[in-house]
Amino acid sequence: MTTRNTSSASLLEKDLEIVGNVAFQNNLYVHGKVNGNISAPTDSRAALYIQADSEVIGEIRAPLVIVSGRICGDVFASRRISLKSTAQVMGNIHYAEIQMDEGAEINGVLASLNSISNTQ
């Protein structure tokens, strides 16, 4: 019997700056700077990790988003968002589930996707 590991991860290093949109399928770790939108299929198991030394300027759409760095733009987490103590978000956060550590900063509106779908 052969088993195959289908999970993979991509890493954007500290010295890398991307200008443009990024699309990914599995796990993406951002250590550098992205000036553009980042997206993954909302029905996937994809996870986006915004590291403490990183910055994203643009919209984020992913099932799971873990933020330790800085985001300037709206975030849509179809499954869960986790804001670590060093997280800084300047934008609205749309989430199904949220976890926030003490010290995390948000300058925007928190909107539960569950309450939006329940009112329609």
C-alpha positions as CSV (number, residue, x, y, z in Angstrom):
1,M,0.0,0.0,0.0
2,T,1.3,3.4,-0.9
3,T,0.4,6.6,1.0
4,R,0.9,10.0,-0.4
5,N,1.2,13.2,1.5
6,T,-1.1,15.6,-0.3
7,S,-0.5,18.6,2.0
8,S,2.1,21.1,1.0
9,A,3.2,24.5,2.0
10,S,4.6,27.6,0.2
11,L,6.8,30.1,1.9
12,L,7.3,33.8,1.0
13,E,10.6,34.8,2.7
14,K,11.4,38.0,4.5
15,D,13.3,39.6,1.7
16,L,10.6,38.9,-0.9
17,E,8.0,41.6,-1.9
18,I,5.2,40.6,-4.2
19,V,3.3,43.2,-6.2
20,G,0.2,41.5,-7.5
21,N,-2.4,38.9,-6.5
22,V,-1.5,35.6,-5.0
23,A,-3.7,32.4,-5.2
24,F,-2.8,29.3,-3.3
25,Q,-4.3,25.8,-2.6
26,N,-2.8,24.4,0.6
27,N,-0.8,26.3,3.2
28,L,0.9,29.6,2.6
29,Y,3.4,31.2,5.0
30,V,4.0,34.9,4.4
31,H,7.2,36.4,6.0
32,G,7.7,39.2,3.5
33,K,5.4,41.8,2.0
34,V,2.5,41.3,-0.4
35,N,0.9,44.3,-2.1
36,G,-2.1,42.6,-3.7
37,N,-4.9,40.3,-2.8
38,I,-4.4,36.8,-1.5
39,S,-7.0,34.0,-2.1
40,A,-7.6,30.3,-1.7
41,P,-10.7,28.3,-2.5
42,T,-13.2,28.9,0.3
43,D,-14.3,25.2,0.3
44,S,-10.7,23.9,0.7
45,R,-8.6,23.1,3.8
46,A,-6.2,25.9,2.8
47,A,-4.5,27.9,5.6
48,L,-2.8,31.3,5.4
49,Y,-0.2,32.3,8.0
50,I,0.7,36.0,8.1
51,Q,3.9,36.0,10.2
52,A,4.9,38.7,12.8
53,D,7.4,40.3,10.4
54,S,5.1,40.5,7.4
55,E,2.6,42.8,5.8
56,V,-0.2,42.3,3.4
57,I,-1.8,45.3,1.6
58,G,-4.9,43.9,0.0
59,E,-7.9,41.7,0.5
60,I,-7.6,38.2,1.9
61,R,-10.0,35.3,1.2
62,A,-9.1,31.9,2.7
63,P,-10.8,29.3,4.9
64,L,-8.3,29.6,7.7
65,V,-6.2,32.7,8.4
66,I,-3.7,33.0,11.2
67,V,-2.4,36.6,11.7
68,S,0.7,37.6,13.6
69,G,1.7,40.4,11.2
70,R,0.0,43.4,9.6
71,I,-2.9,43.5,7.2
72,C,-4.3,46.6,5.4
73,G,-7.5,45.4,3.8
74,D,-10.6,43.3,4.4
75,V,-10.3,39.7,5.5
76,F,-12.8,36.9,4.6
77,A,-12.2,33.7,6.6
78,S,-14.8,31.2,5.6
79,R,-13.8,28.8,8.4
80,R,-11.7,30.6,11.1
81,I,-9.5,33.5,11.8
82,S,-6.9,33.6,14.6
83,L,-5.4,36.9,15.6
84,K,-2.2,36.6,17.6
85,S,-1.1,39.2,20.1
86,T,1.1,41.0,17.5
87,A,-1.6,41.1,14.8
88,Q,-2.6,44.5,13.4
89,V,-5.6,44.6,11.0
90,M,-6.7,47.8,9.3
91,G,-9.9,46.6,7.6
92,N,-13.1,44.6,8.2
93,I,-13.0,41.0,9.2
94,H,-15.7,38.6,8.0
95,Y,-15.4,35.3,9.8
96,A,-17.2,32.0,10.6
97,E,-15.2,31.6,13.8
98,I,-12.8,34.0,15.5
99,Q,-10.1,33.7,18.1
100,M,-8.2,36.8,19.3
101,D,-5.3,37.0,21.7
102,E,-4.8,40.0,24.1
103,G,-2.9,42.7,22.3
104,A,-4.2,42.1,18.8
105,E,-5.3,45.3,17.1
106,I,-8.3,45.8,14.8
107,N,-9.3,49.0,13.1
108,G,-12.5,47.9,11.3
109,V,-15.7,46.0,11.8
110,L,-16.1,42.4,12.9
111,A,-18.8,40.6,10.9
112,S,-19.9,37.0,11.6
113,L,-20.6,35.1,8.4
114,N,-23.0,32.9,10.4
115,S,-25.2,35.9,11.3
116,I,-25.2,37.2,7.7
117,S,-26.3,33.8,6.4
118,N,-29.0,33.4,9.1
119,T,-30.6,36.7,8.2
120,Q,-31.1,35.9,4.5
